[in-house]
Amino acid sequence: HLFGEVRQPETGEYLLIPSVSSERRTYIPIGFLSSQVIASNATLIIPNATLYHFGVLTSKMHMAWMRYTCGRLKSDYRYSNTIVYNNFPWPEDVSDKVCKAIEAAAQAVLDARTKHQTGTNPASLATLYDQGLMPANLRKAHTALDALVDKLYAVKPRAQDADRVALLFERYQTLVNQVERAQ
C-alpha cells in the first residue's frame, strides 16, 4: 500500500513533465498541478513551482532547448532533469513587472486548456497538444506567452528555433565560464 518511490510533493503546486512526449508536438504538455494529484513514475516533477516557472518552461524558448538537448525514445522526445532542465539557462534579473506579465500569460494558457478539459467531452493534454488538433484559443495563448519569453531573452520577432538555441548556448557558455572562474 506504499509507493515504491517517495517523490510526491506534500504541499503546494508542482510542474509535471512527461518523461517522453511525441515528436509531433510543438509544446510538451506540461502540467501545473496541486499536490493532491499524484505523479506517476513516467513523469518528472518540479515541486513548489510558480506560474512564472510554468510560463518559461512551456514556452517555445524552452521547447527549442529541449528539442536540441533531449534524448530520444524512438523519435519521441525524452525529457531529462539532468540534461535538459538542469542545464537550461534561465534568464537573469527579471523585473517584477516582466515576471507578472509572464505569469498572466501562463495563466491564460492554463485557462485556455481548462475550457477544453471540462464539460461532457473533456480533452486530454495529449489531444490538446496534438499538432493538428490544438484549439485556436490555446495556440493564441501560447503565442502570447512565447512573445513575452522571447522578449525576456531579447530574441528578435519571428525568430526561429535555431536563433533561440544559439542564444541559449551563448548564455550557457557564459554561465559555464562564470562557474569555472569561481572555482
Disulfide bonds with the S-S distance in Angstrom:
none
